[in-house]
């Protein structure tokens, strides 16, 4: 049984991150489609309990402002589909190996557009949770991109309450020892079964 961390993540994303990164302290995240700063947040626990730094990107001003009111780390109000990530990462001295990338924009087709904006040749991400919403075209195209850059698909099609396929969870095998993620390898699984959540 894998260790489940008590967080606000919708389907255990933070638990996955903390398991495969061996409960890393002082990590660094990029959150594309930050959404609420607390509800279903995939980074709140990382920030509060594990002292992670990072940045969120959110198009909705109300949510971005709320995020900046109550969170330590910054959220930038912007259109993630057109943002110049390379320039921003360089100007703010982001690490070349970023610990966690979360991608979750609605509609899911916009998540793919944002993915294509990322400087994947210049920056790598140790753990990635990518929401595709079960769309076969978006699944296929995003997987081609991640595989092209050498990422390993640990859990294909994490299901939300066994209702529908929601996300793919990836790791950078050059940054994480396989002993931390091999136990998670699965396909089309209800998120509760990953951590034995009731």
N, C-alpha and C positions, 0 to 999 in steps of 0.2 A: 504494500500500500504506500502510495506517495504522500508526502507531507502536504496537507492542505493549510494554507495560510488564510486567516480570517480577514478578508478584504471586501471591498465593494465591487470588485470585478464581476461582470455579468456571467462569465462562464469559466472563471478560475485563471484568467490570464496572468495575474500577478503571482499566483501559486506556481504556475509553470515557470515563469521567469526566475523566481527565487529558488526553485528546485534545481534547474539546470545551471544556474550561476552560483550554486552552493551558498545561498543566502548572503550574497555579496553586500557589503556595506559601501556607501559612498560611490554608487554607480552613477551612470548617466543615461538619460532617456530622451527620445524624440517622440512626441505624441501628435500624430497627424489626424485631426478630427478629435480634438480634446473633449468636446461635449461638456457635460456638467463637471465641476471640480470635485464633486463627491459621489453623486449617484452613478453607479456602474463605472466608476473611474478605474482605469487600469494602472494608475501611477500614484494614487494617494497614499497607499500603504508604503510604497517604495520611498516616497518623499518623507513621510512622517516617522516611520519606524526604522528605516534603513538609511536615512540621511542622503538620499539620492538627489542629484541636481538634474536639471533638464529643462526642456521647453515644450510647450504645447502650441498647436496651431488650430485655430477655430474661426470659422467664417461668421458665426452669429455673435454680434456685439454684446448682447445681454449675457451670454455664457462666458465670453472672454473676460468681460469686466468682473463678473462674479468670481471667476477663477483667480483673477489678480487681486481681488479683495481678501480672499481667504486662504490662498495657497502661497507657499514660500517661493516656489518657482514661477516663472513668467509664462503667460499665454499670449501669443500674438494674434490679434484679429486680422485675418487675411484670407484670401482665397487660396487654399492649398494646391489648387490645380495649376496656378500660374506663379507661385512664389519662387523666388530665386534662392533655392536652398544652398547651392554651392557658395554663392557670395556671402550669405548669412553665416554659414558654418565657418568659412574662412575668417571672416571679420571678427567672429566671436571665439576663435581658437578652439573649436570643437575637437575632441579627440578623434583620431582617425579610426579607432575602433570604438564605436558607440555600443553600450551594453544592450539597449532595448529600443526597438522601433515598433510602435503601435500604429496601425493604419486602419481607420474606421470612419469613412465618410458616407453620407447618404445623398443621392443614390450611390450604389456600390460601383457604378461605372465611373464615378468621380474619383473613387479611391485608386482605380487603375491609372487614371490620368495623372494623379498626384505621384504615384509610384514612378511614372516615366519622367517626372521632373527631378527626382532625387539623383544626387551625384554618386551613383553606385560604383563607379570606377575609382572614385577618390576616397570614399568613406565606406566602412563595413559596419555591420550590425551583428552583435553576438546572438541576440534572440529577436525574432520577429513574430508578431501576431498580426495576421492580415485578414480582414473581413471581406469576403467575396459574396456572401449572401446566398450561396448555392447556385449562382448563375454559371452554367457550364462554359460559356465563352469567357467570362471574367476569370473563372478558375483556371482555364487552360492558358490564357495569355499571361496571367500573373505568375503562374508556375514556370512557364518558359523563361521569364525574366529572372526569377530568383535562381533557377537552376543554371542559367547561363553564367551567373556570377558566383557559382559554387556553393550555394546554400543547400542545406539538407532538410527535406520535408519530414518532420518528425511525426506530426499528427495531421493527416489529410482529412479535411471535412469534420471539424469538431461540431457536433450537433448541439443545438439549444433545446434542452429538455426532450431530446429525441424527436423534436417536431420538424426541424429543418436544418440543413447544413449551413453553417454560419461562417467558419473561419478555417484557415490553415495556419499551423504553428511551425516555424522554421528555426534552425540554428545555423551558425557559422561553424562548421566542423574544424576550421583552422584555429578557432579561438576557444572552443569548449571541448574538453575531454569527453569521449563517447560514453564513459561510465555514468555521466550525469544525465544523458538524454536517451540512451538506448532503452531504458525501462519504460519510456513514454511512447515508443513507436507504435502507431496504431492507425486505423483507417475507419472513418465514418462512425465515430463513437459519441455517445451521449456524454456531455461534459461532466455530469455527476459521477460517471463511472471512472473517470480519470483519477479522481481523488477520493472516491467512495463517499461523495457528498449525498446526504439524505435529502 
